Amino acid sequence: MQSRLLFLIVAALLLVPPARAGEPFMRGMTVSCQTWGIEWGTPEFGLCLDRLKALGVTHVAIHPYAQIGEDGSVRFRAPDQQSHLLRAMAMAKERGVSLMMIPHLAYWGTKFKWRGEIWFPEGPMWDRFFKEYGEWITGLAELAAQGGAEIFVVGHEYDHMHYYEAQWRKIIADVRAVYSGKVTYHANWSEYEKIPFWDALDYIAIGAYFPVSYKDGAPEAEIQASWRKIAADLGAFARKQGKRVLFTEIGYNESAEAARKPWDYESGGPDAKDIRRRTTEAALALEGAKFPELAGVFFWKWFPDIDRSNGGIRRALSLFHHENFDMRDPDMVEVLQRTWAAKK
């Protein structure tokens, strides 16, 4: 009986995807932009990295854009017009901060309400999409290799696209041909079990906007119970795949609905500040023994503090005001200071 029990314990341990030697938990932050990404190449991005590193952040993500068309077209900058991305990677490397590149398709100006709605009714449109998307992604992967990005994400929240398995496997192979870092695909929290090509990737990457409370006020006990179940389900899936999980995006708006609908951009409501704090603290607490299959988290989002008083980029930025999910909020900075920074 004892030998059988020992066998079961050892077998269970072997199924847990182990952290590689020298691969600590990724405490990540997405540094976003209010333009098409020029901010990533500014000196203010370097100051932003300094601030984040002081808060215990070890990894940052940037998300260069291309524009999706309803006809399947993908418009993007040529690699020689992306020097701001190389500058961003150089600044991160100078500071010992690892960088993940997670390209985004810009859908605004189309009928698509978000990336998960992108769909084309005709075969030629899909052919055009995968051709042009592949060119864009492979070009960025070459840039990521040149700049030394540690992680590259080949796709982001495309709920209707992962059924095109052969096309995605080709894109992944093309990326690996020019880039030697870690490669993954960002699945929406409700779709990760449907992705047929996890075996070709290094992490099970998820946008972790899981609902964690349906009760008014988002009680702490319900949030904790929800995460225990989510972690158990994800852990079992990760062990089956032989991969670790990476939350390539997680975050909470200052909203009474933050625990019920974490993806929602509406803000305000009863107890909004407290609910945001509780949900953020619960996500930060996932690091460690409670969820050993979790390789790291990237919070959405932070911005470089660029002076908006004059100059081209500064005039453009003056059009923008309050940002949802902004982790520069003093309450969120205090939470990071008390958790990640304290572990440095």
ABEGO torsion letter per residue (X at the ends): XAAAAAAAAAAAAAABBBBBBGBBBBBBBBBBBABAGAAAABAAAAAAAAAAAAAGBABBBBBBBBBBBAAGBBBBBBAAAAAAAAAAAAAAAAAGBBBBBBBBBBABGBABABAAABBBABAAAAAAAAAAAAAAAAAAAAAAAAAGBABBBABBGBAAAAABAAAAAAAAAAAAAABABBBBBBBBAAAAAABAAAAABABBBBBBBBBABABBGGBAAAAAAAAAAAAAAAAAAAAAAGBBBBBABBEBBBBAAAAABAABABBEEBGAAAAAAAAAAAAAAABEAABAABAEBBBOBBBBBBBAABEAAAAAAAABBBBBGBAABAAAAAAAAABAAAAX
